[in-house]
């Protein structure tokens, strides 16, 4: 089983940096600097890691993901994690909703 650090490094090196290189090549061919571009990240994930990475580089970044998958998997997983850590029902629900 991979540690979260090695998974994060794999995602950063093999996914984000490759996408960044591809997009910068496309933009450059059209005379556009990355710092002037608007980026739409499809399938950005529950915590929007690619949106955060792109926001340091591009002018504007928006992310979109499948909400149904979040509610089914991510929302309940986050809620159960808060409950497991001793949080009450209301506080866990609110923290899950507001991504805290």
NULO-470538 format. One record per atom (N, C-alpha, C): residue number from 1; residue in one letter; x, y, z. Coordinates in pm, whole numbers, plus 50000, padded with zeros to 5 digits. Layout:
% NULO-470538
 pos code     u     v     w
 NUM    A     X     Y     Z
...
END
This chain:
% NULO-470538
 pos code     u     v     w
   1    X 50084 49882 50000
   1    X 50000 50000 50000
   1    X 50088 50125 50000
   2    X 50056 50221 49913
   2    X 50134 50343 49905
   2    X 50096 50436 50019
   3    X 50194 50508 50070
   3    X 50164 50610 50169
   3    X 50099 50729 50099
   4    X 50029 50812 50175
   4    X 49965 50928 50113
   4    X 50068 51024 50055
   5    X 50187 51029 50116
   5    X 50292 51116 50064
   5    X 50338 51069 49925
   6    X 50359 50937 49909
   6    X 50403 50888 49778
   6    X 50291 50900 49676
   7    X 50167 50882 49718
   7    X 50053 50901 49627
   7    X 50045 51046 49584
   8    X 50060 51137 49678
   8    X 50056 51279 49645
   8    X 50169 51315 49550
   9    X 50288 51262 49573
   9    X 50400 51289 49485
   9    X 50373 51233 49346
  10    X 50319 51112 49340
  10    X 50285 51051 49211
  10    X 50184 51138 49137
  11    X 50079 51180 49206
  11    X 49978 51264 49143
  11    X 50038 51397 49096
  12    X 50123 51456 49177
  12    X 50183 51584 49141
  12    X 50277 51567 49022
  13    X 50366 51470 49030
  13    X 50466 51451 48925
  13    X 50406 51399 48794
  14    X 50324 51297 48805
  14    X 50276 51229 48685
  14    X 50145 51285 48629
  15    X 50071 51354 48710
  15    X 49943 51406 48662
  15    X 49950 51558 48645
  16    X 49972 51630 48754
  16    X 49968 51776 48746
  16    X 50079 51832 48658
  17    X 50203 51792 48681
  17    X 50313 51849 48602
  17    X 50302 51815 48454
  18    X 50251 51696 48423
  18    X 50231 51658 48282
  18    X 50121 51745 48221
  19    X 50011 51763 48292
  19    X 49902 51848 48242
  19    X 49950 51992 48227
  20    X 50027 52040 48324
  20    X 50080 52176 48318
  20    X 50167 52196 48195
  21    X 50253 52099 48169
  21    X 50341 52106 48052
  21    X 50259 52108 47922
  22    X 50160 52021 47913
  22    X 50075 52015 47793
  22    X 50000 52146 47772
  23    X 49942 52198 47878
  23    X 49863 52321 47866
  23    X 49952 52440 47835
  24    X 50069 52446 47897
  24    X 50161 52556 47868
  24    X 50207 52552 47722
  25    X 50225 52433 47668
  25    X 50263 52421 47525
  25    X 50152 52472 47435
  26    X 50028 52433 47467
  26    X 49914 52479 47386
  26    X 49897 52631 47395
  27    X 49909 52684 47514
  27    X 49896 52829 47532
  27    X 50008 52904 47461
  28    X 50129 52854 47475
  28    X 50246 52918 47414
  28    X 50232 52924 47261
  29    X 50179 52817 47203
  29    X 50161 52813 47058
  29    X 50062 52921 47011
  30    X 49979 52967 47102
  30    X 49881 53071 47070
  30    X 49921 53207 47125
  31    X 50043 53215 47177
  31    X 50095 53342 47228
  31    X 50033 53385 47360
  32    X 49985 53290 47438
  32    X 49921 53323 47566
  32    X 50010 53275 47680
  33    X 50033 53361 47777
  33    X 50108 53323 47896
  33    X 50015 53251 47993
  34    X 50068 53156 48066
  34    X 49988 53082 48164
  34    X 49930 53177 48268
  35    X 50005 53277 48304
  35    X 49958 53373 48405
  35    X 49840 53457 48357
  36    X 49811 53453 48227
  36    X 49697 53527 48171
  36    X 49579 53436 48138
  37    X 49594 53306 48162
  37    X 49494 53208 48120
  37    X 49388 53181 48226
  38    X 49272 53141 48180
  38    X 49166 53089 48266
  38    X 49164 52938 48246
  39    X 49167 52865 48357
  39    X 49177 52719 48352
  39    X 49050 52659 48412
  40    X 48995 52559 48345
  40    X 48883 52481 48398
  40    X 48935 52341 48424
  41    X 48928 52298 48550
  41    X 48975 52165 48589
  41    X 48854 52073 48599
  42    X 48846 51977 48508
  42    X 48738 51879 48510
  42    X 48779 51761 48597
  43    X 48689 51720 48687
  43    X 48722 51609 48778
  43    X 48823 51650 48882
  44    X 48801 51766 48946
  44    X 48899 51824 49036
  44    X 48909 51755 49172
  45    X 48815 51668 49206
  45    X 48823 51597 49333
  45    X 48756 51671 49447
  46    X 48748 51602 49559
  46    X 48675 51654 49676
  46    X 48736 51780 49735
  47    X 48866 51786 49745
  47    X 48931 51901 49808
  47    X 48998 51994 49707
  48    X 48974 51973 49580
  48    X 49020 52060 49472
  48    X 49172 52079 49468
  49    X 49252 51972 49479
  49    X 49398 51992 49481
  49    X 49452 52055 49353
  50    X 49401 52016 49237
  50    X 49451 52075 49112
  50    X 49412 52222 49101
  51    X 49295 52257 49150
  51    X 49252 52397 49148
  51    X 49347 52481 49232
  52    X 49387 52429 49345
  52    X 49481 52501 49433
  52    X 49616 52517 49363
  53    X 49665 52410 49300
  53    X 49793 52418 49231
  53    X 49787 52516 49114
  54    X 49682 52510 49036
  54    X 49668 52601 48921
  54    X 49650 52746 48964
  55    X 49587 52768 49079
  55    X 49560 52906 49122
  55    X 49688 52986 49146
  56    X 49797 52917 49171
  56    X 49925 52985 49191
  56    X 49990 53023 49058
  57    X 49937 52970 48948
  57    X 50000 52988 48817
  57    X 49913 53068 48720
  58    X 49784 53041 48718
  58    X 49694 53099 48619
  58    X 49619 53220 48675
  59    X 49561 53296 48583
  59    X 49485 53415 48620
  59    X 49356 53377 48693
  60    X 49285 53278 48640
  60    X 49158 53235 48699
  60    X 49149 53083 48687
  61    X 49097 53018 48791
  61    X 49083 52872 48791
  61    X 48947 52835 48847
  62    X 48879 52744 48778
  62    X 48753 52690 48827
  62    X 48761 52539 48819
  63    X 48700 52472 48915
  63    X 48699 52327 48916
  63    X 48558 52274 48916
  64    X 48540 52159 48854
  64    X 48409 52095 48850
  64    X 48429 51945 48872
  65    X 48338 51886 48948
  65    X 48345 51743 48974
  65    X 48203 51689 48980
  66    X 48190 51560 48985
  66    X 48059 51496 48988
  66    X 48006 51504 49132
  67    X 47907 51587 49151
  67    X 47852 51609 49285
  67    X 47794 51482 49344
  68    X 47729 51401 49262
  68    X 47668 51279 49314
  68    X 47772 51188 49378
  69    X 47888 51178 49317
  69    X 47994 51094 49373
  69    X 48041 51150 49507
  70    X 48048 51282 49518
  70    X 48089 51343 49645
  70    X 47988 51312 49753
  71    X 47862 51332 49725
  71    X 47759 51309 49826
  71    X 47755 51163 49867
  72    X 47774 51075 49771
  72    X 47769 50932 49800
  72    X 47892 50887 49879
  73    X 48009 50927 49833
  73    X 48132 50876 49891
  73    X 48201 50978 49983
  74    X 48235 51092 49928
  74    X 48314 51190 50002
  74    X 48242 51251 50119
  75    X 48119 51292 50101
  75    X 48044 51356 50208
  75    X 48031 51261 50327
  76    X 47988 51139 50300
  76    X 47968 51044 50409
  76    X 48101 51006 50475
  77    X 48206 50995 50397
  77    X 48337 50961 50453
  77    X 48385 51073 50545
  78    X 48368 51197 50501
  78    X 48409 51310 50586
  78    X 48326 51315 50713
  79    X 48196 51299 50698
  79    X 48106 51301 50814
  79    X 48145 51191 50914
  80    X 48167 51070 50866
  80    X 48202 50958 50953
  80    X 48337 50981 51021
  81    X 48429 51046 50951
  81    X 48559 51076 51010
  81    X 48544 51175 51126
  82    X 48464 51278 51108
  82    X 48440 51373 51217
  82    X 48375 51303 51336
  83    X 48277 51218 51309
  83    X 48208 51145 51416
  83    X 48306 51053 51489
  84    X 48393 50986 51413
  84    X 48491 50895 51472
  84    X 48586 50970 51565
  85    X 48612 51097 51534
  85    X 48701 51179 51617
  85    X 48630 51243 51735
  86    X 48507 51199 51761
  86    X 48436 51244 51880
  86    X 48350 51368 51864
  87    X 48334 51415 51743
  87    X 48249 51532 51722
  87    X 48103 51490 51729
  88    X 48017 51579 51772
  88    X 47874 51553 51776
  88    X 47812 51551 51637
  89    X 47688 51507 51631
  89    X 47618 51495 51503
  89    X 47608 51629 51432
  90    X 47563 51732 51500
  90    X 47542 51863 51438
  90    X 47675 51926 51394
  91    X 47773 51922 51483
  91    X 47903 51980 51450
  91    X 47967 51905 51333
  92    X 47958 51772 51332
  92    X 48014 51692 51222
  92    X 47946 51725 51090
  93    X 47814 51736 51093
  93    X 47738 51768 50972
  93    X 47777 51906 50919
  94    X 47783 52004 51008
  94    X 47818 52141 50967
  94    X 47961 52146 50912
  95    X 48054 52080 50979
  95    X 48194 52079 50935
  95    X 48205 52012 50798
  96    X 48128 51907 50775
  96    X 48129 51839 50647
  96    X 48074 51929 50537
  97    X 47965 51996 50566
  97    X 47903 52085 50467
  97    X 47995 52202 50429
  98    X 48060 52257 50528
  98    X 48139 52378 50504
  98    X 48288 52350 50488
  99    X 48323 52220 50466
  99    X 48459 52180 50432
  99    X 48561 52227 50533
 100    X 48536 52205 50660
 100    X 48628 52246 50768
 100    X 48703 52128 50824
END
